[in-house]
Each structure stands twice: as C-alpha cells, then as structure tokens.
Amino acid sequence: MPGTACGLVVIDLIVRPFAKIVEKMPLLMLLVLIILYAIIAYFVLRSAYASGDYR
C-alpha cells in the first residue's frame, strides 16, 4: 500500500503547521469546529426535511 503511505505523509506535511497554530489558540479551533458542524447539520436537516411533501 505505498499509495496510502504517500497520502498520509502528504496529509501530515499539510496539517502539521495548522496543528501548531491550533495548540496556541484552542478557543479559535473550537469556534471553527462549531461552525463546521453547524454547516454540516444544516445541510443534513435541509436534505431530510426538504425531500418530502407533508400535506
């Protein structure tokens, strides 16, 4: 599985600088995660309730 290993190395090289920033500002990262989960929840709820006719 050399493809998987190469992908993990690339992800590690991209994520590592951001991880160092997150260690210094944990509240900012918490805010980013809350916003991200809110967007995902919005799309999930919109697709669940907008798909049917309720009459």
mmCIF file as Biopython writes it, N, C-alpha, C and O atoms, coordinates in Angstrom:
data_model
#
loop_
_atom_site.group_PDB
_atom_site.id
_atom_site.type_symbol
_atom_site.label_atom_id
_atom_site.label_alt_id
_atom_site.label_comp_id
_atom_site.label_asym_id
_atom_site.label_entity_id
_atom_site.label_seq_id
_atom_site.pdbx_PDB_ins_code
_atom_site.Cartn_x
_atom_site.Cartn_y
_atom_site.Cartn_z
_atom_site.occupancy
_atom_site.B_iso_or_equiv
_atom_site.auth_seq_id
_atom_site.auth_asym_id
_atom_site.pdbx_PDB_model_num
ATOM 1   N N  . MET A ? 1  ? 0.809   -1.194 0.000  1.0 0.0 1  A 1 
ATOM 2   C CA . MET A ? 1  ? 0.000   0.000  0.000  1.0 0.0 1  A 1 
ATOM 3   C C  . MET A ? 1  ? 0.857   1.265  0.000  1.0 0.0 1  A 1 
ATOM 4   O O  . MET A ? 1  ? 0.729   2.087  0.907  1.0 0.0 1  A 1 
ATOM 5   N N  . PRO A ? 2  ? 1.703   1.433  -0.967 1.0 0.0 2  A 1 
ATOM 6   C CA . PRO A ? 2  ? 2.519   2.655  -0.976 1.0 0.0 2  A 1 
ATOM 7   C C  . PRO A ? 2  ? 1.692   3.908  -1.242 1.0 0.0 2  A 1 
ATOM 8   O O  . PRO A ? 2  ? 2.081   5.000  -0.829 1.0 0.0 2  A 1 
ATOM 9   N N  . GLY A ? 3  ? 0.557   3.766  -1.925 1.0 0.0 3  A 1 
ATOM 10  C CA . GLY A ? 3  ? -0.282  4.931  -2.193 1.0 0.0 3  A 1 
ATOM 11  C C  . GLY A ? 3  ? -0.852  5.525  -0.918 1.0 0.0 3  A 1 
ATOM 12  O O  . GLY A ? 3  ? -0.912  6.744  -0.758 1.0 0.0 3  A 1 
ATOM 13  N N  . THR A ? 4  ? -1.268  4.652  -0.016 1.0 0.0 4  A 1 
ATOM 14  C CA . THR A ? 4  ? -1.817  5.105  1.251  1.0 0.0 4  A 1 
ATOM 15  C C  . THR A ? 4  ? -0.739  5.780  2.093  1.0 0.0 4  A 1 
ATOM 16  O O  . THR A ? 4  ? -0.985  6.817  2.710  1.0 0.0 4  A 1 
ATOM 17  N N  . ALA A ? 5  ? 0.429   5.204  2.117  1.0 0.0 5  A 1 
ATOM 18  C CA . ALA A ? 5  ? 1.519   5.777  2.906  1.0 0.0 5  A 1 
ATOM 19  C C  . ALA A ? 5  ? 1.907   7.155  2.368  1.0 0.0 5  A 1 
ATOM 20  O O  . ALA A ? 5  ? 2.158   8.077  3.144  1.0 0.0 5  A 1 
ATOM 21  N N  . CYS A ? 6  ? 1.957   7.295  1.051  1.0 0.0 6  A 1 
ATOM 22  C CA . CYS A ? 6  ? 2.292   8.605  0.468  1.0 0.0 6  A 1 
ATOM 23  C C  . CYS A ? 6  ? 1.227   9.641  0.810  1.0 0.0 6  A 1 
ATOM 24  O O  . CYS A ? 6  ? 1.544   10.796 1.097  1.0 0.0 6  A 1 
ATOM 25  N N  . GLY A ? 7  ? -0.031  9.224  0.779  1.0 0.0 7  A 1 
ATOM 26  C CA . GLY A ? 7  ? -1.119  10.133 1.130  1.0 0.0 7  A 1 
ATOM 27  C C  . GLY A ? 7  ? -1.027  10.584 2.570  1.0 0.0 7  A 1 
ATOM 28  O O  . GLY A ? 7  ? -1.263  11.753 2.874  1.0 0.0 7  A 1 
ATOM 29  N N  . LEU A ? 8  ? -0.685  9.662  3.465  1.0 0.0 8  A 1 
ATOM 30  C CA . LEU A ? 8  ? -0.553  10.017 4.879  1.0 0.0 8  A 1 
ATOM 31  C C  . LEU A ? 8  ? 0.594   10.989 5.100  1.0 0.0 8  A 1 
ATOM 32  O O  . LEU A ? 8  ? 0.483   11.900 5.920  1.0 0.0 8  A 1 
ATOM 33  N N  . VAL A ? 9  ? 1.691   10.806 4.382  1.0 0.0 9  A 1 
ATOM 34  C CA . VAL A ? 9  ? 2.829   11.715 4.519  1.0 0.0 9  A 1 
ATOM 35  C C  . VAL A ? 9  ? 2.445   13.106 4.031  1.0 0.0 9  A 1 
ATOM 36  O O  . VAL A ? 9  ? 2.783   14.103 4.670  1.0 0.0 9  A 1 
ATOM 37  N N  . VAL A ? 10 ? 1.741   13.180 2.907  1.0 0.0 10 A 1 
ATOM 38  C CA . VAL A ? 10 ? 1.329   14.482 2.377  1.0 0.0 10 A 1 
ATOM 39  C C  . VAL A ? 10 ? 0.366   15.168 3.338  1.0 0.0 10 A 1 
ATOM 40  O O  . VAL A ? 10 ? 0.495   16.363 3.604  1.0 0.0 10 A 1 
ATOM 41  N N  . ILE A ? 11 ? -0.600  14.413 3.857  1.0 0.0 11 A 1 
ATOM 42  C CA . ILE A ? 11 ? -1.543  14.995 4.826  1.0 0.0 11 A 1 
ATOM 43  C C  . ILE A ? 11 ? -0.796  15.480 6.062  1.0 0.0 11 A 1 
ATOM 44  O O  . ILE A ? 11 ? -1.098  16.547 6.596  1.0 0.0 11 A 1 
ATOM 45  N N  . ASP A ? 12 ? 0.182   14.694 6.516  1.0 0.0 12 A 1 
ATOM 46  C CA . ASP A ? 12 ? 0.958   15.089 7.690  1.0 0.0 12 A 1 
ATOM 47  C C  . ASP A ? 12 ? 1.725   16.383 7.429  1.0 0.0 12 A 1 
ATOM 48  O O  . ASP A ? 12 ? 1.795   17.243 8.307  1.0 0.0 12 A 1 
ATOM 49  N N  . LEU A ? 13 ? 2.294   16.532 6.248  1.0 0.0 13 A 1 
ATOM 50  C CA . LEU A ? 13 ? 3.042   17.745 5.933  1.0 0.0 13 A 1 
ATOM 51  C C  . LEU A ? 13 ? 2.129   18.958 5.820  1.0 0.0 13 A 1 
ATOM 52  O O  . LEU A ? 13 ? 2.547   20.074 6.130  1.0 0.0 13 A 1 
ATOM 53  N N  . ILE A ? 14 ? 0.898   18.760 5.384  1.0 0.0 14 A 1 
ATOM 54  C CA . ILE A ? 14 ? -0.039  19.878 5.239  1.0 0.0 14 A 1 
ATOM 55  C C  . ILE A ? 14 ? -0.655  20.250 6.582  1.0 0.0 14 A 1 
ATOM 56  O O  . ILE A ? 14 ? -0.830  21.434 6.871  1.0 0.0 14 A 1 
ATOM 57  N N  . VAL A ? 15 ? -0.980  19.274 7.396  1.0 0.0 15 A 1 
ATOM 58  C CA . VAL A ? 15 ? -1.709  19.523 8.645  1.0 0.0 15 A 1 
ATOM 59  C C  . VAL A ? 15 ? -0.799  19.994 9.772  1.0 0.0 15 A 1 
ATOM 60  O O  . VAL A ? 15 ? -1.246  20.727 10.654 1.0 0.0 15 A 1 
ATOM 61  N N  . ARG A ? 16 ? 0.444   19.596 9.760  1.0 0.0 16 A 1 
ATOM 62  C CA . ARG A ? 16 ? 1.344   19.917 10.884 1.0 0.0 16 A 1 
ATOM 63  C C  . ARG A ? 16 ? 1.456   21.408 11.189 1.0 0.0 16 A 1 
ATOM 64  O O  . ARG A ? 16 ? 1.387   21.769 12.364 1.0 0.0 16 A 1 
ATOM 65  N N  . PRO A ? 17 ? 1.627   22.306 10.202 1.0 0.0 17 A 1 
ATOM 66  C CA . PRO A ? 17 ? 1.698   23.740 10.553 1.0 0.0 17 A 1 
ATOM 67  C C  . PRO A ? 17 ? 0.411   24.271 11.182 1.0 0.0 17 A 1 
ATOM 68  O O  . PRO A ? 17 ? 0.455   25.105 12.087 1.0 0.0 17 A 1 
ATOM 69  N N  . PHE A ? 18 ? -0.738  23.785 10.699 1.0 0.0 18 A 1 
ATOM 70  C CA . PHE A ? 18 ? -2.001  24.228 11.278 1.0 0.0 18 A 1 
ATOM 71  C C  . PHE A ? 18 ? -2.177  23.688 12.694 1.0 0.0 18 A 1 
ATOM 72  O O  . PHE A ? 18 ? -2.760  24.360 13.545 1.0 0.0 18 A 1 
ATOM 73  N N  . ALA A ? 19 ? -1.681  22.489 12.950 1.0 0.0 19 A 1 
ATOM 74  C CA . ALA A ? 19 ? -1.790  21.910 14.291 1.0 0.0 19 A 1 
ATOM 75  C C  . ALA A ? 19 ? -1.002  22.737 15.300 1.0 0.0 19 A 1 
ATOM 76  O O  . ALA A ? 19 ? -1.428  22.889 16.444 1.0 0.0 19 A 1 
ATOM 77  N N  . LYS A ? 20 ? 0.141   23.270 14.884 1.0 0.0 20 A 1 
ATOM 78  C CA . LYS A ? 20 ? 0.924   24.100 15.797 1.0 0.0 20 A 1 
ATOM 79  C C  . LYS A ? 20 ? 0.191   25.401 16.121 1.0 0.0 20 A 1 
ATOM 80  O O  . LYS A ? 20 ? 0.274   25.897 17.245 1.0 0.0 20 A 1 
ATOM 81  N N  . ILE A ? 21 ? -0.521  25.949 15.148 1.0 0.0 21 A 1 
ATOM 82  C CA . ILE A ? 21 ? -1.308  27.163 15.392 1.0 0.0 21 A 1 
ATOM 83  C C  . ILE A ? 21 ? -2.467  26.858 16.339 1.0 0.0 21 A 1 
ATOM 84  O O  . ILE A ? 21 ? -2.780  27.648 17.229 1.0 0.0 21 A 1 
ATOM 85  N N  . VAL A ? 22 ? -3.099  25.701 16.133 1.0 0.0 22 A 1 
ATOM 86  C CA . VAL A ? 22 ? -4.251  25.324 16.956 1.0 0.0 22 A 1 
ATOM 87  C C  . VAL A ? 22 ? -3.842  25.129 18.411 1.0 0.0 22 A 1 
ATOM 88  O O  . VAL A ? 22 ? -4.615  25.444 19.315 1.0 0.0 22 A 1 
ATOM 89  N N  . GLU A ? 23 ? -2.645  24.618 18.648 1.0 0.0 23 A 1 
ATOM 90  C CA . GLU A ? 23 ? -2.179  24.439 20.020 1.0 0.0 23 A 1 
ATOM 91  C C  . GLU A ? 23 ? -2.096  25.774 20.758 1.0 0.0 23 A 1 
ATOM 92  O O  . GLU A ? 23 ? -2.259  25.822 21.977 1.0 0.0 23 A 1 
ATOM 93  N N  . LYS A ? 24 ? -1.844  26.849 20.026 1.0 0.0 24 A 1 
ATOM 94  C CA . LYS A ? 24 ? -1.711  28.158 20.659 1.0 0.0 24 A 1 
ATOM 95  C C  . LYS A ? 24 ? -3.059  28.858 20.834 1.0 0.0 24 A 1 
ATOM 96  O O  . LYS A ? 24 ? -3.195  29.733 21.689 1.0 0.0 24 A 1 
ATOM 97  N N  . MET A ? 25 ? -4.057  28.476 20.030 1.0 0.0 25 A 1 
ATOM 98  C CA . MET A ? 25 ? -5.370  29.124 20.089 1.0 0.0 25 A 1 
ATOM 99  C C  . MET A ? 25 ? -6.491  28.077 20.111 1.0 0.0 25 A 1 
ATOM 100 O O  . MET A ? 25 ? -7.179  27.904 19.105 1.0 0.0 25 A 1 
ATOM 101 N N  . PRO A ? 26 ? -6.688  27.381 21.227 1.0 0.0 26 A 1 
ATOM 102 C CA . PRO A ? 26 ? -7.695  26.316 21.260 1.0 0.0 26 A 1 
ATOM 103 C C  . PRO A ? 26 ? -9.134  26.834 21.149 1.0 0.0 26 A 1 
ATOM 104 O O  . PRO A ? 26 ? -9.991  26.137 20.606 1.0 0.0 26 A 1 
ATOM 105 N N  . LEU A ? 27 ? -9.411  28.029 21.645 1.0 0.0 27 A 1 
ATOM 106 C CA . LEU A ? 27 ? -10.772 28.551 21.554 1.0 0.0 27 A 1 
ATOM 107 C C  . LEU A ? 27 ? -11.155 28.875 20.115 1.0 0.0 27 A 1 
ATOM 108 O O  . LEU A ? 27 ? -12.307 28.698 19.718 1.0 0.0 27 A 1 
ATOM 109 N N  . LEU A ? 28 ? -10.189 29.346 19.338 1.0 0.0 28 A 1 
ATOM 110 C CA . LEU A ? 28 ? -10.441 29.598 17.924 1.0 0.0 28 A 1 
ATOM 111 C C  . LEU A ? 28 ? -10.762 28.289 17.194 1.0 0.0 28 A 1 
ATOM 112 O O  . LEU A ? 28 ? -11.663 28.245 16.357 1.0 0.0 28 A 1 
ATOM 113 N N  . MET A ? 29 ? -10.029 27.239 17.513 1.0 0.0 29 A 1 
ATOM 114 C CA . MET A ? 29 ? -10.292 25.944 16.884 1.0 0.0 29 A 1 
ATOM 115 C C  . MET A ? 29 ? -11.654 25.411 17.294 1.0 0.0 29 A 1 
ATOM 116 O O  . MET A ? 29 ? -12.351 24.809 16.477 1.0 0.0 29 A 1 
ATOM 117 N N  . LEU A ? 30 ? -12.043 25.620 18.533 1.0 0.0 30 A 1 
ATOM 118 C CA . LEU A ? 30 ? -13.374 25.200 18.977 1.0 0.0 30 A 1 
ATOM 119 C C  . LEU A ? 30 ? -14.448 25.946 18.212 1.0 0.0 30 A 1 
ATOM 120 O O  . LEU A ? 30 ? -15.450 25.351 17.818 1.0 0.0 30 A 1 
ATOM 121 N N  . LEU A ? 31 ? -14.258 27.231 17.996 1.0 0.0 31 A 1 
ATOM 122 C CA . LEU A ? 31 ? -15.204 28.018 17.230 1.0 0.0 31 A 1 
ATOM 123 C C  . LEU A ? 31 ? -15.293 27.523 15.780 1.0 0.0 31 A 1 
ATOM 124 O O  . LEU A ? 31 ? -16.384 27.435 15.216 1.0 0.0 31 A 1 
ATOM 125 N N  . VAL A ? 32 ? -14.150 27.204 15.188 1.0 0.0 32 A 1 
ATOM 126 C CA . VAL A ? 32 ? -14.135 26.683 13.817 1.0 0.0 32 A 1 
ATOM 127 C C  . VAL A ? 32 ? -14.875 25.356 13.742 1.0 0.0 32 A 1 
ATOM 128 O O  . VAL A ? 32 ? -15.633 25.128 12.799 1.0 0.0 32 A 1 
ATOM 129 N N  . LEU A ? 33 ? -14.671 24.479 14.718 1.0 0.0 33 A 1 
ATOM 130 C CA . LEU A ? 33 ? -15.364 23.191 14.718 1.0 0.0 33 A 1 
ATOM 131 C C  . LEU A ? 33 ? -16.866 23.361 14.891 1.0 0.0 33 A 1 
ATOM 132 O O  . LEU A ? 33 ? -17.645 22.656 14.249 1.0 0.0 33 A 1 
ATOM 133 N N  . ILE A ? 34 ? -17.281 24.280 15.742 1.0 0.0 34 A 1 
ATOM 134 C CA . ILE A ? 34 ? -18.715 24.524 15.933 1.0 0.0 34 A 1 
ATOM 135 C C  . ILE A ? 34 ? -19.341 25.029 14.645 1.0 0.0 34 A 1 
ATOM 136 O O  . ILE A ? 34 ? -20.429 24.591 14.271 1.0 0.0 34 A 1 
ATOM 137 N N  . ILE A ? 35 ? -18.670 25.942 13.965 1.0 0.0 35 A 1 
ATOM 138 C CA . ILE A ? 35 ? -19.185 26.458 12.691 1.0 0.0 35 A 1 
ATOM 139 C C  . ILE A ? 35 ? -19.243 25.347 11.652 1.0 0.0 35 A 1 
ATOM 140 O O  . ILE A ? 35 ? -20.220 25.238 10.911 1.0 0.0 35 A 1 
ATOM 141 N N  . LEU A ? 36 ? -18.208 24.529 11.594 1.0 0.0 36 A 1 
ATOM 142 C CA . LEU A ? 36 ? -18.176 23.432 10.623 1.0 0.0 36 A 1 
ATOM 143 C C  . LEU A ? 36 ? -19.311 22.446 10.877 1.0 0.0 36 A 1 
ATOM 144 O O  . LEU A ? 36 ? -20.003 22.048 9.939  1.0 0.0 36 A 1 
ATOM 145 N N  . TYR A ? 37 ? -19.510 22.046 12.131 1.0 0.0 37 A 1 
ATOM 146 C CA . TYR A ? 37 ? -20.584 21.112 12.461 1.0 0.0 37 A 1 
ATOM 147 C C  . TYR A ? 37 ? -21.958 21.742 12.238 1.0 0.0 37 A 1 
ATOM 148 O O  . TYR A ? 37 ? -22.899 21.042 11.865 1.0 0.0 37 A 1 
ATOM 149 N N  . ALA A ? 38 ? -22.086 23.033 12.457 1.0 0.0 38 A 1 
ATOM 150 C CA . ALA A ? 38 ? -23.367 23.699 12.205 1.0 0.0 38 A 1 
ATOM 151 C C  . ALA A ? 38 ? -23.704 23.687 10.719 1.0 0.0 38 A 1 
ATOM 152 O O  . ALA A ? 38 ? -24.859 23.485 10.346 1.0 0.0 38 A 1 
ATOM 153 N N  . ILE A ? 39 ? -22.710 23.902 9.875  1.0 0.0 39 A 1 
ATOM 154 C CA . ILE A ? 39 ? -22.939 23.852 8.426  1.0 0.0 39 A 1 
ATOM 155 C C  . ILE A ? 39 ? -23.343 22.449 7.998  1.0 0.0 39 A 1 
ATOM 156 O O  . ILE A ? 39 ? -24.273 22.282 7.209  1.0 0.0 39 A 1 
ATOM 157 N N  . ILE A ? 40 ? -22.653 21.445 8.513  1.0 0.0 40 A 1 
ATOM 158 C CA . ILE A ? 40 ? -22.992 20.057 8.170  1.0 0.0 40 A 1 
ATOM 159 C C  . ILE A ? 40 ? -24.396 19.721 8.654  1.0 0.0 40 A 1 
ATOM 160 O O  . ILE A ? 40 ? -25.162 19.090 7.926  1.0 0.0 40 A 1 
ATOM 161 N N  . ALA A ? 41 ? -24.747 20.131 9.869  1.0 0.0 41 A 1 
ATOM 162 C CA . ALA A ? 41 ? -26.089 19.865 10.395 1.0 0.0 41 A 1 
ATOM 163 C C  . ALA A ? 41 ? -27.152 20.571 9.574  1.0 0.0 41 A 1 
ATOM 164 O O  . ALA A ? 41 ? -28.230 20.018 9.354  1.0 0.0 41 A 1 
ATOM 165 N N  . TYR A ? 42 ? -26.868 21.775 9.118  1.0 0.0 42 A 1 
ATOM 166 C CA . TYR A ? 42 ? -27.824 22.499 8.281  1.0 0.0 42 A 1 
ATOM 167 C C  . TYR A ? 42 ? -28.119 21.732 6.998  1.0 0.0 42 A 1 
ATOM 168 O O  . TYR A ? 42 ? -29.280 21.571 6.623  1.0 0.0 42 A 1 
ATOM 169 N N  . PHE A ? 43 ? -27.069 21.257 6.319  1.0 0.0 43 A 1 
ATOM 170 C CA . PHE A ? 43 ? -27.272 20.523 5.076  1.0 0.0 43 A 1 
ATOM 171 C C  . PHE A ? 43 ? -27.994 19.202 5.310  1.0 0.0 43 A 1 
ATOM 172 O O  . PHE A ? 43 ? -28.830 18.800 4.500  1.0 0.0 43 A 1 
ATOM 173 N N  . VAL A ? 44 ? -27.679 18.526 6.409  1.0 0.0 44 A 1 
ATOM 174 C CA . VAL A ? 44 ? -28.347 17.252 6.716  1.0 0.0 44 A 1 
ATOM 175 C C  . VAL A ? 44 ? -29.818 17.482 7.006  1.0 0.0 44 A 1 
ATOM 176 O O  . VAL A ? 44 ? -30.665 16.763 6.476  1.0 0.0 44 A 1 
ATOM 177 N N  . LEU A ? 45 ? -30.140 18.460 7.831  1.0 0.0 45 A 1 
ATOM 178 C CA . LEU A ? 45 ? -31.539 18.734 8.159  1.0 0.0 45 A 1 
ATOM 179 C C  . LEU A ? 45 ? -32.306 19.256 6.948  1.0 0.0 45 A 1 
ATOM 180 O O  . LEU A ? 45 ? -33.471 18.909 6.754  1.0 0.0 45 A 1 
ATOM 181 N N  . ARG A ? 46 ? -31.669 20.076 6.146  1.0 0.0 46 A 1 
ATOM 182 C CA . ARG A ? 46 ? -32.322 20.587 4.943  1.0 0.0 46 A 1 
ATOM 183 C C  . ARG A ? 46 ? -32.645 19.454 3.977  1.0 0.0 46 A 1 
ATOM 184 O O  . ARG A ? 46 ? -33.727 19.427 3.391  1.0 0.0 46 A 1 
ATOM 185 N N  . SER A ? 47 ? -31.725 18.533 3.811  1.0 0.0 47 A 1 
ATOM 186 C CA . SER A ? 47 ? -31.984 17.423 2.892  1.0 0.0 47 A 1 
ATOM 187 C C  . SER A ? 47 ? -33.010 16.462 3.467  1.0 0.0 47 A 1 
ATOM 188 O O  . SER A ? 47 ? -33.742 15.826 2.709  1.0 0.0 47 A 1 
ATOM 189 N N  . ALA A ? 48 ? -33.084 16.341 4.785  1.0 0.0 48 A 1 
ATOM 190 C CA . ALA A ? 48 ? -34.047 15.423 5.398  1.0 0.0 48 A 1 
ATOM 191 C C  . ALA A ? 48 ? -35.466 15.983 5.328  1.0 0.0 48 A 1 
ATOM 192 O O  . ALA A ? 48 ? -36.409 15.230 5.086  1.0 0.0 48 A 1 
ATOM 193 N N  . TYR A ? 49 ? -35.631 17.274 5.533  1.0 0.0 49 A 1 
ATOM 194 C CA . TYR A ? 49 ? -36.982 17.848 5.592  1.0 0.0 49 A 1 
ATOM 195 C C  . TYR A ? 49 ? -37.450 18.448 4.283  1.0 0.0 49 A 1 
ATOM 196 O O  . TYR A ? 49 ? -38.649 18.662 4.109  1.0 0.0 49 A 1 
ATOM 197 N N  . ALA A ? 50 ? -36.554 18.726 3.363  1.0 0.0 50 A 1 
ATOM 198 C CA . ALA A ? 50 ? -36.962 19.331 2.089  1.0 0.0 50 A 1 
ATOM 199 C C  . ALA A ? 50 ? -37.243 18.276 1.029  1.0 0.0 50 A 1 
ATOM 200 O O  . ALA A ? 50 ? -37.623 18.613 -0.093 1.0 0.0 50 A 1 
ATOM 201 N N  . SER A ? 51 ? -37.059 16.996 1.372  1.0 0.0 51 A 1 
ATOM 202 C CA . SER A ? 51 ? -37.206 15.956 0.353  1.0 0.0 51 A 1 
ATOM 203 C C  . SER A ? 51 ? -38.631 15.445 0.198  1.0 0.0 51 A 1 
ATOM 204 O O  . SER A ? 51 ? -38.932 14.764 -0.782 1.0 0.0 51 A 1 
ATOM 205 N N  . GLY A ? 52 ? -39.516 15.756 1.144  1.0 0.0 52 A 1 
ATOM 206 C CA . GLY A ? 52 ? -40.861 15.204 1.080  1.0 0.0 52 A 1 
ATOM 207 C C  . GLY A ? 52 ? -41.947 16.262 1.073  1.0 0.0 52 A 1 
ATOM 208 O O  . GLY A ? 52 ? -41.714 17.430 1.384  1.0 0.0 52 A 1 
ATOM 209 N N  . ASP A ? 53 ? -43.146 15.816 0.708  1.0 0.0 53 A 1 
ATOM 210 C CA . ASP A ? 53 ? -44.299 16.691 0.747  1.0 0.0 53 A 1 
ATOM 211 C C  . ASP A ? 53 ? -45.132 16.309 1.965  1.0 0.0 53 A 1 
ATOM 212 O O  . ASP A ? 53 ? -45.474 15.137 2.124  1.0 0.0 53 A 1 
ATOM 213 N N  . TYR A ? 54 ? -45.463 17.251 2.814  1.0 0.0 54 A 1 
ATOM 214 C CA . TYR A ? 54 ? -46.085 16.938 4.113  1.0 0.0 54 A 1 
ATOM 215 C C  . TYR A ? 54 ? -47.582 17.173 4.151  1.0 0.0 54 A 1 
ATOM 216 O O  . TYR A ? 54 ? -48.148 17.267 5.241  1.0 0.0 54 A 1 
ATOM 217 N N  . ARG A ? 55 ? -48.237 17.270 3.028  1.0 0.0 55 A 1 
ATOM 218 C CA . ARG A ? 55 ? -49.678 17.506 3.045  1.0 0.0 55 A 1 
ATOM 219 C C  . ARG A ? 55 ? -50.480 16.251 3.119  1.0 0.0 55 A 1 
ATOM 220 O O  . ARG A ? 55 ? -51.709 16.304 3.140  1.0 0.0 55 A 1 
#
